[in-house]
Amino acid sequence: MPMSTLDATSGTPEAVRDQRYRLPGITREGIAQLSLLETALWPLRGGVVEGGTFETAYSFAEQGRSREARVSVYSPHGLQSVDEYVLWGLLGICLSRKQPEPTLLATPYWMIKRLGMSLGGCQYDQLRASLERLAAVAYQNTAFYNPVTQQHERVTLHFFSSFLPTRGRGGPVDAERAWRIEWSPMFFSMCQATGGSLLFDLDLYRQLSPGARRLFLKLKDRFWRSKRVFLNVDDLTIHGLGFSADRPLKKRKFDLTACIRELLEQGIIELGRGQSGPQDLFLKRGKGLYVVQFFAGPYFRQPLAERTVKSQQKLGDDPLYEPLQTIGVDEAGIRRLFKQYSRGLIQRWIRITDAALHEKPRGFPGFRSSPAAFLIDGIQNERMPPDWIFAHEKEAKRRQWEAERAAGAASEQVLRDRYAAERSAALQAFLHSPEGRARCAAYAQGFLDFYRLREPDRCHEAAREAAVSKLEREQFTFPDFSVWLLSQRQPTT
């Protein structure tokens, strides 16, 4: 299981972080969440599994006792091998900044370039499909090690939400505009916590096959504690790497040997004294029971070096540079905005200006001067977002939800209707609670003067509707469909 900072011999959290992160210099880094590496995220063959849920398990020791954690991963669209590369690569991009941000606003070209993927027409579709699959994933673990609380907890989470602009309503995704990724706050905080994530060489990771990638990350974490590691072949191949349990042990050993050869070629592992090939790493412990041993290779004995990926040095490397340039802000203006204003404020007005520029939302009066002037005025004066952007984003979410409903299978439609009913009931219960009534009344009073001028015939009704919308958006919380669905399938403990 992931090691807490108290298990380290160095003492301070900063020293632990340095030991885990100091490694041979790399040019492009990925970051993986340690607790998720305990099992495969999805079967290695990829695609959709029956019921949309992959279930696996792993054992860990706690207070001298052996315990088992049950893991369920719900993905209605399945997962592919490239998805883990995209997940850990984007996480590395966001956490490698001097001040990590839970929101990534960037063009798909910038993401593909930073991920080191080859550029081409199909790459945009591949990235879009990967983001949409990952955004729908819900992960549940009955004994997840939370590095924030340093305890094992029953956790249900999802990784991030994706917001991809389209050409027209319901049209294809627009690859020329900025895409937005918003990490789940709980997941992002776990990855930021000391002892919660594993940094690795993303370029080396990309060169390996899907099975060897998973083995590389699993061993890299364990080699940090010991230069010799023993793993049960059955548990490693089925639960750790995601090989099919239907395959005989002999065939799974053959597949594992292929992964071992890749790691030997890269110097990640090496053979022990007197061993001549990967087959010598397997030790028989009984009938049908094998253990495989791994020795840390020369890759981990290179001279320690500082991380070569620094906080953005060039202005053009910043993910917000291209969206600002597209809006019309010149380089001097971009540099001034980065220096004087918070990134959260800049991101907010990029989203507002981009929507006004490309989607012509209802209620937007038009640009008085230019899109760049509109954005700079909003940032410099720290203006509140205009009312039309909230209505526009709500309408966009409604259209997206309706598109997902239409694309869902008939069996899933029943669940979506039930989810909608439960969410609506929860919202009504919140609105009728003392807190909900008080907040709704306060918001309605604030909107009343505005709607007396705009809709005098139904000002009270319109103010009430706006208050409920604001309350639902800012105060009401209800799990996403994928998280809610996974909670309906409680795994056995």
N, C-alpha and C positions, 0 to 999 in steps of 0.2 A: 504494500500500500504506500501511498505518498508519505514521505518522511516529514515530520514537523520540524520546526527550527530547534526544538529542544533535543532532538536526536543527534544534532551535529556536534562535532567536537570543537568547533571554532568559537562558539559562544554567542556572538552578536548576530542579529538578523542581517546586518550589512555584510558581515563576513561570509555568512551563508550564501547570500545573493551573489557575492563576488565569486565564490568557489563554484557555484552552479553555472554562472554566466561566463566566467573567464575560460576561454577555449581558443583553439587556433583561429586566427582572424578570418572572418567571413564577410562576403560582400552583400549577401542578401539573407536575411534571417526569417525563420518561422518560429512561432511560439505555440506550444501545445499545452492544453490544460492537463495537469498530471493525473487527476482522478479519472478522467475520461480514457486515459491510456491503459487503465487496468484491463479493459476488455476491448474487443473490436467494436467499432461503431456500427458496422453493418456487415453482412456476409460478404466475403471477398469477391464472389462472383458478380456482385452488384445487382441492379435492377430492383423490381418490386417483389416483395415477399407476400405470402398469403396473409390476409388480414392487415397488411401494412405495418406490422409490428415485429421487430427482431428482439428476441429474448435470450439473454445469456447470463452468466454468473461468474463470480470469482471469490476466492477465500482470502482472508486476512487475519492477522493475529491482533488481539486487543486484550490487554491485561492478562497475558499468558493463556488466553483461550482462543481457539480457532472459530471464526465466524464466517458466514457466507453472505455476500451481497448479491441481490438479484437486480439485474439491469434490463430495462425495457426501452427500446428506441422506436418511436412511432414516426414513420415517414410515408405519407400517402402516395408520394411520387417515387419512392425508392431512393437509393443513393448510388453514385458511381465513384470509381476510384479517384477521379479528379476532384471530387467534392472535399475530401480531407485536405488535399493540397491547397485548395482555395480557402478553406476555413482557417487552417494554421497560417497560411501566408497573409491573409487579411488581418488576422489577429496580431501577427508580427509587425505589420505596417502600423497599426494603431498604437501598439504598446511600445514601439521603438522610439516614439517621439519623446522629447524632453518632458512634455506634459501630456500624458496619454489622454486621448479623447474617445468617448464612447460612440461618437458619430463620425462616420467617414463619408464626406461629400466629395465626389471626384468623378471625372469622366471615365467611361469604361476603358478608353485607350490608356489612361494613366494607370488604372488598376492592372491591366494586362502587362503593361511595361514594367511596373514595379514587382509583379509576380514572376517575371521572367518567362512568361508564356510567349510563344511565337505569335507574331501579328499576322492576321489574315481575316478574311470575311467571316469564316466559320467560328473564329475565336470569340467574337462578340456573342454569338448565339450560345456557344458553349458556356461562357461566363454567366450569361443571363439564366440559362437553364440550371446551372449549378447553384446560383444564388437563390433561385426560387425553390429548389429542392431543400436547401439548407434552412431557409427561412420557415419552412413548414415542419421541421423536425422538432419533436418533443422528446426529451430525455428524462428518464426516471430511474433512480437508484435508491435501494432501500437502506444503504449504509455508505453514502457518499462522504468522503473525507473533505470537509469544508476548511480550507486553510485560513479563512477569516476567523472562525470560532475555534479552530483546531479541535473539532469534534466530528464524529461520524453522525450524519443526519440523513433522514429520509427526504430526498430532494426530487422535485419535478421542475424542469427548466427548459427553455429553448435558447438558441444561440443568438439570433438577431432577427430583426425585421428589415425587409428590403422594400425600397420605394423607387420604382423604375418608371420614368416618364414615358408616355406613349405618343405616337403620332395620331392625333385625333382621339376621339372617345372610343376606347376598346380596340384601337389599332395596334400595330406592331410596336415593340419597344424602340424608343429613339436612342440610337447609339451616339448621337452628336451632343446630347445634353448630359448634365451631371446626374449620376445615380447616387442614391443615398442608402447607407447601411447604418442602422442604429442597433448597437449591441444591447442585449438584455442586461440591465444594471446588475443583477445578481451574478450572472455568468462573468461579466467584465470585472467586477470586484474580486471574484475568486481568482481570475487570471492575474490580476495586479498584485495580489497578496504574496508576501514572501513565502516561498515553498509551495506556491500554487501553480507554477507554470514551468515549462522546460523550453529553453532556447536551443535552436539547432540550425544547422547550415541548410537553408532551403534549396540551394543549387545542388548540393549533394543528394538531398532527399528526392529531388525531381529526377535524378538519373536512375533511381532504383525502381524495381517493379513494385506494384501495390503491396504484396506480401512482405517484401524486404523493407519497404518503408516503415510498416508497422513494427517489424522486428527491430529496426534501427532505433526508433524512438523508445521502445520498451527497454532495450539494452543500454541506451545512453543514460536513461534515468538510473538504472541499477549500477552501471559502472561508476557513477558518481560516488556510490557508497562502497563498492567492492570491485576489484579488478577481475574477479572470477565469479561467474553466476551460474547457478543450476536451475533449470526449469523443467517441469513435467511436460513431456511431449504431448500427451492427450490434452491437457489443459491449455497449453500454449497454442496448439494448432487450431482447436475448436473455439475456445473462448478468447484467447489473446490475439490471434491472427484472423479469425473468421472463416477458416476452412469448414467445409460442410461436414457435419457429424456423420452423414451417410457414407462418406468415403472411408474405406478400410484404413486402419492404422498404417499399413504398409505404404499406401499411396500418399497419405498425409506426410509420412516421413520423407518420401521422395520429394514432395513439393517443398517441405521445410529445408531439405538439403540444397535445393536450387536457390532458396533465399540465402542460405548460409554461404554458398559460393559467391554470391554477389557481394556480401559484406566482407568476405575474405579478399576479394579483388580490390575493394576500396580501402582496405587496411583498417576497417572498423573493428574487426575481430581478427584473431590469429589462432593458429593451431598450438596445442600444448607440446611439451617435450615428448618426443618419441611418436608423435602423431603424424600421419602422412596424408590424410585427407579428411573431408567433412564427416565421413562415416565414423571416424574414430572419436568424434565428439559425443556420440550416443553411448549411453551406459544402460545396460539391461538390469533392472532391479527385481524382476519377477516375470511371470507369464503375462505377456501383453502389456507390461509396464516398463516404460523407458524414460530416462532422464537425459537431457542434453545439456552439456556444459559449454560455456562461452568464456573466452579470454579476451580482455580488452586489447585491441590492436594498436599499431603504431600511430593511428590517427589521434588517439588520446594521449600520446606521449610527445606530441609536438610542443615546442616552446610556447608557454602561455603568452597570449597577446591580448591587448585591449580590443574590445568590440570595434570593428571597423565601420559599422553602420552608425553614424552619428545623427544627431538631430539635424533637420534639413539645413544644408549649407547653402545650396543654390535656391534662388527665389523660384525658378521654374520647376523645382522638384516638389514644391508644396502642392498637395491635392487641390487646394482652393485657387491656385493660380490660373488654370485653364478656364474654370467657370467664370471667374472675374474678368478675364481677358475676353471671353465670348460676349459678356454683357457690354463690354466697351471701356473698361477701366484700363488706363495705360499702366506701364510698369512702375512709374514713379508713384502713381496713386495706390497701386497694390502694395508697394513697399510701405507707404505711409499708413495704410489701413492695418497691416500686420503689426506695425510698430506701436500704434496708438490704441487699438481697440481689441476687445476679446474675440477669440475665434468663434465662440458661440453666437455672438451678435452678428458677426460677418456671415456665418452660415445661415442664420435666420433670414437675413435680407437677400442673400443669394437665392434662397428658395422662393421668397416672395417675388423677387424681380424675374426669376426664371419662369415662374408660373404666369406672371402678367405678360411676359414677352412672347411665350409660345402657346398658351392655352386660352387667352382672352376670357378670363373668368367673369362671371356675371357680377356686376356691381363695380368693376374696375373702371374708373373714368378715363383712363388713358394716360400716357406719359406727357407731362407738361413740356419737358425739354428733351430728355433722352433717358434710356434705361440706366445708363451709368450715373447720371445726375440723380435719378430716383433712388438708386441704391445708396449712393454716398450720403444723400440727405437723410435717409432713414438711419444709417449707421452713425453719422456725426451727431445727429440730434437725439440719438437713442430713442426713436419713436416707437410707440406701441404698434404691433402688427395691425394692419387695417382689418375691419370686420369681414370684408369679402374673402380674405384668404382662409378664414376658419370655415366659412360656408363652402368654399371651393374644395378644401381638403376633405371635409366631411362627405361631400358629394362624390369625390374621387374614391374614397374608401367604400362608399355604398356601391358604386359601379364595380369596383374590384370584387367586393363580396358577392354581388350578383353574378359576375362572370365565373367566380369559383363555384358557386352553387350550380350554375348551368353546366359546368364541366364535370361536376361530381357524378359518381355512379348513383344508381337508384337507391342502393343500400346505404350509401353515405348520405343521401339526401334526407333520409329519415332522421339520422343523427344530427344533421345540420339544422333541421327544423326544431328538434328537441333542444339543441344548443341555443337557438334564437329565442325559444320560449323561455328557457331558464334565465337567459341573460336579461330579457325584457322583464321577467318577474323580479329578478334581483334589482334591476334599476328602479322599478316601481316601489319596491320595499325600501330602497334607499331614499327615494323622494318623499316617502311618507314617514320616514324616521324623523325625530326631533332635529337632528343635525341637518338632514336633507331639506326639511321644510324651511329652517332658518336661513340656510345658504341660498336656497332658491328664491325666497322672498327678497333677500338683500340684492341678489343679482337682478331680479325683475325690476326692483325699484331703480336700479342704476340704468337699465335699458329703457325705462318708461319715457323719459324726456325725449330720447332719440325717436322712438316709434310714435310719439304724439305728433311729431312733425312729418314723419315718413308715411305712417299708416294710421291716421287719426281715427278711422272708422273701427279699427280693431287693435288699438294700441296696447290694451292690457293683455289680450291674447297673444299678440306678437312678442311682447316683452316676456311673457311667461315661456313661450316656445324658445326664445333666445336664451333665457336663464337655464332652462332644462338642458339645452344643447351645451352650454358652457359648463354646467355642472357635470354632465355625462363625460365631457372631454377632459376636464381637469381634476375632478374629485372622485368620480365613480371608477372602481377597478373591478375587472372581471377577467378571468384567464382567456388567452387566445384559444381558438377552437382546437388546435392540436394538443395543447396542454390540458384542456378540459377533457378531450377524448381519452387521453392517456390516463387521466385520473379515474375514468370510468372502468378501466381495466386494471384494477389493483393487483399487483403481483403477489404471489404467496411469499411469506416471510420464512 
